[in-house]
């Protein structure tokens, strides 16, 4: 009996010690856990001092804290070198080895239990990770190119709602429609409206040489409105003929990271529709704004909810759209009037994937809202592989009221009037047959994408480098660059002559 009581006592002591140890660990974790405000302060400081922020340059506790605020979802970029982002048989073996490593530390039943998503084109996986020890091991593993808290959102839901409402009718979401000021356009045959900014860049004169025929422009954004028939069933109308429009979706609208239910192709923001229209809207007799490359083919991707690449499914959606477009031989130009204040590893990999397949990727330099005024040139416009575009005021090199500038900018587009109205560029609205104005670096990017299509259509055998060089030579500051505005405003007529 004494032996039995003694044994029970030992068990109780062991249980008590185990419980105490567990409580100590939990208490220590609570002390170590940084708040979102503290993490965001680190991010902001890095952007302000270095111009960017990278998770892999941070200490273990910052990464772990962000992971805790992001559903414990970790993105791992792997490979046999820092530049090995493309999937191969070798990288498949590395992926399996990393899964085994994570499984051994996390004590999960099998390596498949940790895996949430594995990209088919680039060396990226998303895993469920809870322990600091796992983060330490991955940071010290030469097979790991980077790690990032996949579902950490720099902006909260309230700020994203503000982004939608404050940008309505401008550079962000919005379904509004406005009657255009007659001074902001002129009418050409067979009855199309040419936005004032097109004349400022001699786009109508360029149409004597090229209208974009045979070139496919891709828009990665919030999708395409099913309500605007001129961007759907009547995409071929009037002087626009023999072209195609295709719609895809890579955005998952779900709180759950493991959901793979794509949200479809339809725009639920309005931004993507306006960008597609600026670049490719038809030239017809309905007294509506025409697009820059009105005979180009169009491919749209619903990859984000709004202009910010912020949550996990948006990061993944953009990367999937880029790699899919990279695999298409017909796509020449990819326009991205969206972005993030700092780098996203998987999107960076996907940009390089598409770039190395000859695509010209144009990206918005940045458009401020009430809570993003301190950003410089945003990601991915900050990458060397993208063509960064921003907006300036009519007839002067002065930032539009909300546009970003900096040494990373390649080109500018005049998109804000100074005639007392401050109107932006006229464009098709979300709803059928309606018009609106759109501004910011977003519309500047889509306009430049259209000009690139005009040049490529004139010279279909040219490489991206040749098209880009012609665009540079046709800009105000060439052969020099401006410290804030790159090569400056493009003369579309020179670019196609």
C-alpha positions as CSV (number, residue, x, y, z in Angstrom):
1,X,0.0,0.0,0.0
2,X,2.8,2.4,0.8
3,X,4.5,1.5,-2.5
4,X,1.2,2.3,-4.3
5,X,0.8,5.6,-2.4
6,X,4.4,6.4,-3.1
7,X,3.9,5.8,-6.8
8,X,0.8,7.9,-7.0
9,X,2.7,10.7,-5.2
10,X,5.5,10.6,-7.8
11,X,2.9,10.7,-10.6
12,X,1.2,13.7,-9.0
13,X,4.6,15.5,-8.6
14,X,5.5,14.8,-12.2
15,X,2.1,16.1,-13.3
16,X,2.5,19.2,-11.2
17,X,6.0,19.9,-12.6
18,X,4.8,19.4,-16.1
19,X,1.9,21.7,-15.5
20,X,4.2,24.3,-14.0
21,X,6.6,24.0,-16.9
22,X,3.8,24.5,-19.4
23,X,2.5,27.5,-17.5
24,X,6.0,29.0,-17.4
25,X,6.4,28.5,-21.2
26,X,3.0,30.1,-21.8
27,X,3.8,33.1,-19.5
28,X,7.1,33.6,-21.2
29,X,5.4,33.5,-24.6
30,X,2.9,36.1,-23.5
31,X,5.9,38.4,-22.4
32,X,7.7,37.8,-25.7
33,X,4.6,38.3,-28.0
34,X,4.8,41.7,-29.6
35,X,1.6,43.6,-30.5
36,X,0.7,44.5,-34.0
37,X,1.4,48.1,-33.3
38,X,4.9,47.2,-32.2
39,X,5.5,45.0,-35.3
40,X,4.1,47.7,-37.6
41,X,6.4,50.3,-36.0
42,X,9.4,48.1,-36.9
43,X,8.1,47.7,-40.5
44,X,7.5,51.4,-40.8
45,X,10.9,52.4,-39.5
46,X,12.6,50.0,-42.0
47,X,10.6,51.4,-44.9
48,X,11.4,55.0,-43.9
49,X,15.2,54.3,-43.4
50,X,15.9,51.6,-46.0
51,X,13.0,52.0,-48.5
52,X,11.8,48.4,-47.9
53,X,11.2,45.8,-45.2
54,X,12.0,42.1,-45.4
55,X,10.9,39.5,-42.8
56,X,14.0,37.4,-43.1
57,X,16.1,40.3,-41.9
58,X,14.2,40.5,-38.6
59,X,14.9,38.6,-35.4
60,X,13.1,35.4,-34.4
61,X,10.7,37.1,-31.9
62,X,9.4,39.6,-34.5
63,X,8.8,36.9,-37.0
64,X,7.2,34.6,-34.4
65,X,5.0,37.4,-33.1
66,X,3.8,38.3,-36.6
67,X,3.1,34.6,-37.1
68,X,0.9,34.5,-34.0
69,X,-1.0,37.5,-35.3
70,X,-1.4,35.7,-38.7
71,X,-2.9,32.3,-37.9
72,X,0.5,30.6,-37.5
73,X,0.8,30.5,-41.3
74,X,4.4,30.7,-42.6
75,X,5.5,31.1,-46.2
76,X,8.8,29.4,-47.0
77,X,10.8,30.2,-50.1
78,X,13.2,27.4,-50.7
79,X,15.9,26.2,-53.2
80,X,19.5,25.3,-53.6
81,X,20.5,28.9,-53.9
82,X,19.1,32.4,-53.2
83,X,18.1,32.7,-56.9
84,X,16.6,29.3,-57.3
85,X,12.9,30.2,-57.3
86,X,11.7,28.0,-60.2
87,X,10.3,24.5,-59.5
88,X,12.4,21.5,-60.6
89,X,13.0,17.8,-59.7
90,X,15.8,19.0,-57.4
91,X,13.7,21.6,-55.6
92,X,11.0,19.0,-55.1
93,X,13.5,17.0,-53.0
94,X,14.4,20.1,-51.1
95,X,10.7,20.8,-50.4
96,X,10.2,17.3,-49.0
97,X,13.3,17.7,-46.8
98,X,12.0,21.0,-45.4
99,X,8.6,19.4,-44.7
100,X,10.3,16.6,-42.8
101,X,12.3,19.2,-40.8
102,X,9.3,21.2,-39.8
103,X,7.3,18.0,-39.0
104,X,10.1,16.8,-36.6
105,X,10.1,20.1,-34.7
106,X,6.4,20.8,-34.7
107,X,5.7,17.2,-33.7
108,X,2.9,16.9,-36.2
109,X,1.7,13.5,-37.1
110,X,2.8,13.6,-40.7
111,X,4.5,16.1,-43.0
112,X,1.2,16.5,-45.0
113,X,-0.6,17.9,-41.9
114,X,1.6,21.0,-41.9
115,X,1.3,21.8,-45.6
116,X,-1.4,24.3,-46.5
117,X,-0.4,25.2,-50.1
118,X,2.5,24.4,-52.5
119,X,3.0,26.5,-55.6
120,X,3.3,24.5,-58.9
121,X,5.7,27.0,-60.6
122,X,7.8,28.6,-57.9
123,X,9.6,27.2,-54.9
124,X,7.2,28.4,-52.3
125,X,5.2,26.5,-49.7
126,X,2.8,27.6,-46.9
127,X,3.0,25.7,-43.6
128,X,1.3,25.8,-40.3
129,X,4.1,26.6,-37.8
130,X,3.7,27.4,-34.1
131,X,7.1,27.0,-32.5
132,X,10.0,29.5,-32.3
133,X,12.4,26.5,-32.7
134,X,11.1,25.9,-36.2
135,X,11.7,29.5,-37.1
136,X,15.3,29.4,-35.8
137,X,16.0,26.2,-37.7
138,X,14.6,27.6,-41.0
139,X,16.5,30.9,-40.7
140,X,19.7,28.8,-40.3
141,X,18.9,26.4,-43.1
142,X,20.8,27.1,-46.4
143,X,18.0,25.5,-48.3
144,X,15.6,28.3,-47.2
145,X,15.7,31.4,-49.3
146,X,13.3,33.3,-47.0
147,X,10.5,32.9,-44.6
148,X,7.5,35.2,-44.1
149,X,4.4,35.3,-41.9
150,X,2.0,34.6,-44.7
151,X,-1.2,35.9,-43.1
152,X,0.1,38.9,-41.3
153,X,-1.9,41.9,-42.5
154,X,-0.1,45.3,-42.1
155,X,-3.4,47.1,-42.6
156,X,-6.4,46.2,-40.5
157,X,-9.9,45.7,-41.8
158,X,-11.0,49.2,-40.8
159,X,-8.2,50.7,-42.8
160,X,-9.0,48.6,-45.8
161,X,-12.6,49.8,-45.7
162,X,-11.3,53.3,-45.5
163,X,-9.1,52.6,-48.6
164,X,-12.3,51.6,-50.5
165,X,-14.4,54.6,-49.5
166,X,-11.7,57.3,-49.7
167,X,-10.6,56.2,-53.1
168,X,-14.1,55.8,-54.6
169,X,-14.1,57.3,-58.1
170,X,-10.4,57.9,-57.9
171,X,-7.6,55.4,-57.8
172,X,-9.3,52.7,-55.6
173,X,-12.6,50.9,-55.3
174,X,-15.8,52.5,-56.4
175,X,-18.9,52.0,-58.5
176,X,-19.8,55.7,-59.0
177,X,-20.5,57.3,-62.3
178,X,-20.0,61.0,-63.2
179,X,-21.0,63.2,-66.1
180,X,-17.8,64.2,-67.9
181,X,-16.8,67.8,-68.3
182,X,-16.8,68.6,-72.0
183,X,-13.3,70.1,-71.6
184,X,-11.9,66.8,-70.5
185,X,-12.4,65.0,-73.8
186,X,-12.9,65.5,-77.5
187,X,-14.9,63.3,-79.9
188,X,-13.4,61.4,-82.8
189,X,-14.9,59.1,-85.4
190,X,-17.0,57.0,-85.2
191,X,-18.2,58.8,-82.0
192,X,-15.6,57.9,-79.3
193,X,-14.4,60.2,-76.6
194,X,-10.6,60.8,-76.4
195,X,-9.5,61.7,-72.8
196,X,-7.5,64.9,-72.6
197,X,-4.5,63.0,-71.3
198,X,-4.3,60.9,-74.4
199,X,-3.8,64.1,-76.4
200,X,-1.1,65.2,-73.9
201,X,0.9,62.1,-74.8
202,X,0.0,62.1,-78.6
203,X,-1.8,58.8,-78.4
204,X,-4.4,59.6,-81.0
205,X,-1.6,60.5,-83.5
206,X,0.0,57.2,-82.7
207,X,-3.1,55.4,-83.8
208,X,-2.2,56.2,-87.4
209,X,0.7,53.7,-87.0
210,X,-0.6,51.2,-84.4
211,X,-3.8,50.4,-82.4
212,X,-2.4,47.4,-80.5
213,X,-3.7,44.7,-82.8
214,X,-2.2,41.3,-82.2
215,X,-0.8,42.1,-78.7
216,X,-2.3,40.8,-75.6
217,X,-2.4,43.0,-72.5
218,X,-3.0,41.4,-69.1
219,X,-4.5,43.3,-66.1
220,X,-3.8,41.8,-62.6
221,X,-6.3,43.6,-60.4
222,X,-9.8,43.2,-58.9
223,X,-11.3,41.6,-61.9
224,X,-13.7,42.8,-64.7
225,X,-17.2,44.0,-64.2
226,X,-19.9,41.8,-65.8
227,X,-22.1,44.9,-66.0
228,X,-20.0,46.9,-68.5
229,X,-20.8,45.2,-71.8
230,X,-18.2,47.2,-73.8
231,X,-15.6,45.3,-71.9
232,X,-17.4,42.0,-72.3
233,X,-19.8,40.9,-75.1
234,X,-19.3,44.1,-77.1
235,X,-15.5,44.3,-76.7
236,X,-15.4,44.1,-80.5
237,X,-17.4,47.1,-81.6
238,X,-16.9,50.0,-84.0
239,X,-13.2,50.4,-84.9
240,X,-12.3,47.6,-82.5
241,X,-12.4,44.2,-84.1
242,X,-10.9,40.7,-84.3
243,X,-9.7,40.6,-80.7
244,X,-10.5,38.6,-77.6
245,X,-11.2,39.2,-73.9
246,X,-10.6,36.5,-71.3
247,X,-11.3,36.5,-67.6
248,X,-9.7,34.5,-64.8
249,X,-9.7,34.5,-61.0
250,X,-7.0,33.5,-58.5
251,X,-8.4,35.3,-55.4
252,X,-9.9,33.3,-52.6
253,X,-12.4,35.4,-50.6
254,X,-12.2,33.5,-47.3
255,X,-11.0,34.0,-43.7
256,X,-9.6,30.5,-43.8
257,X,-6.1,30.1,-45.2
258,X,-6.6,26.5,-46.3
259,X,-9.6,27.4,-48.5
260,X,-9.1,27.0,-52.2
261,X,-12.5,28.2,-53.4
262,X,-11.6,30.9,-55.9
263,X,-14.0,33.8,-55.9
264,X,-14.5,34.0,-59.6
265,X,-13.6,36.5,-62.3
266,X,-16.0,39.4,-61.6
267,X,-14.8,42.7,-60.2
268,X,-16.3,43.5,-56.8
269,X,-14.3,46.7,-56.4
270,X,-14.5,48.6,-59.6
271,X,-10.7,49.3,-59.9
272,X,-9.8,46.4,-62.2
273,X,-12.6,47.4,-64.6
274,X,-11.3,51.0,-64.9
275,X,-7.7,49.8,-65.5
276,X,-8.8,47.4,-68.2
277,X,-10.9,50.1,-69.8
278,X,-8.1,52.7,-69.8
279,X,-5.8,50.2,-71.6
280,X,-8.1,48.6,-74.0
281,X,-11.7,50.0,-74.1
282,X,-13.2,49.8,-77.7
283,X,-13.4,52.7,-80.1
284,X,-17.1,53.0,-81.1
285,X,-20.0,55.4,-81.7
286,X,-21.5,55.3,-78.2
287,X,-19.8,58.6,-77.0
288,X,-17.8,56.8,-74.4
289,X,-14.0,57.0,-73.5
290,X,-11.8,54.9,-75.7
291,X,-8.8,52.9,-74.5
292,X,-5.2,53.4,-75.4
293,X,-4.7,50.1,-77.3
294,X,-8.3,49.7,-78.6
295,X,-7.5,46.8,-80.8
296,X,-5.4,44.8,-78.3
297,X,-6.5,41.5,-76.8
298,X,-7.3,41.6,-73.0
299,X,-6.8,39.1,-70.2
300,X,-8.0,40.1,-66.7
301,X,-7.2,38.4,-63.4
302,X,-9.2,38.9,-60.2
303,X,-6.3,38.4,-57.9
304,X,-7.0,40.9,-55.1
305,X,-9.9,42.4,-53.3
306,X,-8.7,46.0,-53.7
307,X,-5.6,47.9,-54.6
308,X,-3.6,46.7,-51.5
309,X,-1.8,43.3,-51.6
310,X,-2.4,42.8,-48.0
311,X,-3.8,39.5,-46.8
312,X,-2.7,35.9,-47.5
313,X,-5.1,35.1,-50.3
314,X,-4.2,38.4,-52.1
315,X,-0.5,37.6,-52.0
316,X,-1.1,34.1,-53.2
317,X,-3.6,35.3,-55.9
318,X,-1.2,37.8,-57.4
319,X,1.7,35.2,-57.5
320,X,-0.6,32.6,-59.2
321,X,-1.8,35.2,-61.8
322,X,1.8,36.2,-62.6
323,X,3.1,32.6,-63.1
324,X,0.0,31.7,-65.2
325,X,0.6,34.7,-67.4
326,X,4.3,33.9,-67.5
327,X,3.4,30.6,-69.0
328,X,1.4,32.1,-71.8
329,X,3.2,32.8,-75.1
330,X,0.6,35.3,-76.3
331,X,0.8,37.7,-73.4
332,X,3.3,40.5,-73.9
333,X,2.3,43.2,-71.4
334,X,1.3,42.7,-67.7
335,X,-0.2,45.7,-65.9
336,X,-0.4,45.9,-62.1
337,X,-2.0,49.0,-60.7
338,X,-1.8,47.4,-57.2
339,X,0.9,47.0,-54.6
340,X,2.2,46.7,-51.1
341,X,4.3,49.1,-49.0
342,X,7.0,46.4,-48.7
343,X,8.3,43.3,-50.4
344,X,6.4,40.0,-50.6
345,X,8.7,37.1,-51.3
346,X,6.3,34.9,-53.3
347,X,5.2,37.8,-55.4
348,X,8.8,38.8,-56.0
349,X,9.5,35.2,-57.1
350,X,6.5,35.3,-59.4
351,X,7.5,38.6,-61.0
352,X,10.9,37.2,-61.8
353,X,9.2,34.1,-63.2
354,X,7.2,36.1,-65.6
355,X,10.0,38.5,-66.4
356,X,12.3,35.7,-67.4
357,X,9.7,34.6,-69.9
358,X,10.0,38.0,-71.7
359,X,7.0,39.8,-70.2
360,X,7.0,43.5,-69.7
361,X,5.5,44.0,-66.2
362,X,4.3,47.6,-65.4
363,X,3.6,48.4,-61.8
364,X,2.1,51.5,-60.0
365,X,4.6,53.6,-58.1
366,X,2.1,54.2,-55.4
367,X,-1.0,56.3,-54.6
368,X,-1.5,57.6,-51.1
369,X,-4.5,57.4,-48.8
370,X,-5.0,59.2,-45.5
371,X,-2.9,56.4,-43.8
372,X,-0.2,55.7,-46.4
373,X,1.2,59.1,-47.1
374,X,4.7,58.2,-45.8
375,X,5.4,55.5,-48.4
376,X,7.8,56.0,-51.2
377,X,7.7,53.9,-54.4
378,X,5.8,50.8,-53.4
379,X,6.4,47.1,-54.2
380,X,6.5,45.6,-56.8
381,X,7.2,48.8,-58.6
382,X,10.4,49.0,-56.5
383,X,11.7,45.8,-58.2
384,X,14.3,46.1,-61.0
385,X,12.2,43.6,-63.1
386,X,9.2,45.9,-63.2
387,X,8.6,49.2,-65.1
388,X,7.5,51.7,-62.4
389,X,5.0,54.4,-63.4
390,X,3.5,57.4,-61.6
391,X,1.2,60.3,-62.3
392,X,2.0,64.0,-62.7
393,X,-0.1,67.1,-63.2
394,X,-0.9,68.5,-66.6
395,X,1.9,70.4,-68.2
396,X,4.3,70.2,-65.3
397,X,6.5,67.8,-63.5
398,X,4.7,67.9,-60.2
399,X,3.3,64.9,-58.4
400,X,-0.5,64.4,-58.7
401,X,-2.1,65.1,-55.3
402,X,-1.8,61.5,-54.2
403,X,1.0,60.1,-56.4
404,X,4.4,58.8,-55.2
405,X,7.7,59.5,-56.9
406,X,11.3,58.5,-56.4
407,X,14.4,57.1,-58.0
408,X,12.7,53.8,-58.9
409,X,10.1,55.5,-61.2
410,X,10.7,54.8,-64.9
411,X,7.9,56.8,-66.6
412,X,5.2,59.3,-65.8
413,X,1.8,60.1,-67.3
414,X,-0.1,63.4,-67.0
415,X,-3.4,62.4,-65.3
416,X,-4.5,65.4,-63.2
417,X,-5.8,68.6,-64.8
418,X,-4.8,72.1,-63.6
419,X,-7.7,74.0,-65.3
420,X,-9.6,74.7,-62.2
421,X,-11.4,71.3,-62.1
422,X,-8.5,69.0,-61.0
423,X,-10.3,66.2,-63.0
424,X,-8.4,63.0,-63.7
425,X,-8.7,60.8,-66.8
426,X,-12.1,59.9,-68.2
427,X,-12.8,56.2,-68.3
428,X,-15.6,53.6,-68.6
429,X,-17.3,53.0,-65.3
430,X,-18.3,49.8,-63.6
431,X,-21.8,49.9,-65.0
432,X,-22.8,49.6,-68.6
433,X,-22.5,52.7,-70.8
434,X,-21.5,54.9,-67.8
435,X,-18.4,57.1,-67.4
436,X,-16.2,58.2,-64.6
437,X,-12.8,59.7,-63.8
438,X,-9.8,57.8,-62.5
439,X,-6.5,59.0,-61.1
440,X,-3.3,58.2,-59.3
441,X,-0.4,56.1,-60.3
442,X,-3.0,53.4,-61.1
443,X,-4.3,55.0,-64.2
444,X,-0.8,56.1,-65.2
445,X,0.3,52.5,-65.2
446,X,-2.6,51.2,-67.2
447,X,-2.1,54.0,-69.8
448,X,1.6,53.2,-70.1
449,X,0.7,49.5,-70.6
450,X,-1.5,50.6,-73.5
451,X,1.4,52.6,-75.0
452,X,3.7,49.5,-74.7
453,X,1.1,47.5,-76.6
454,X,1.0,50.1,-79.4
455,X,4.8,49.8,-79.7
456,X,4.8,46.1,-79.6
457,X,2.1,45.8,-82.2
458,X,4.1,48.1,-84.5
459,X,7.1,45.8,-84.0
460,X,5.7,42.3,-83.3
461,X,9.2,40.7,-83.6
462,X,10.8,42.9,-81.0
463,X,11.9,41.8,-77.6
464,X,10.8,43.4,-74.4
465,X,14.2,45.2,-74.1
466,X,13.7,46.7,-77.6
467,X,10.2,47.9,-76.9
468,X,11.3,49.4,-73.5
469,X,14.2,51.1,-75.1
470,X,12.0,52.7,-77.7
471,X,9.7,54.0,-75.0
472,X,12.7,55.5,-73.2
473,X,13.9,57.2,-76.3
474,X,10.5,58.7,-76.8
475,X,10.3,60.3,-73.3
476,X,11.2,63.8,-72.1
477,X,14.4,63.3,-70.2
478,X,16.1,60.6,-72.4
479,X,19.0,59.8,-72.5
480,X,19.1,61.1,-68.9
481,X,16.7,60.3,-66.0
482,X,15.1,62.6,-63.5
483,X,15.7,61.8,-59.8
484,X,11.9,61.6,-59.1
485,X,10.3,60.9,-62.5
486,X,12.7,58.6,-64.4
487,X,12.5,59.2,-68.2
488,X,9.4,61.3,-67.7
489,X,6.4,61.6,-69.9
490,X,6.2,59.4,-73.0
491,X,5.4,60.7,-76.5
492,X,3.4,57.9,-77.9
493,X,3.7,59.2,-81.5
494,X,7.5,59.1,-81.3
495,X,7.3,55.6,-79.7
496,X,5.5,54.1,-82.7
497,X,7.3,56.0,-85.5
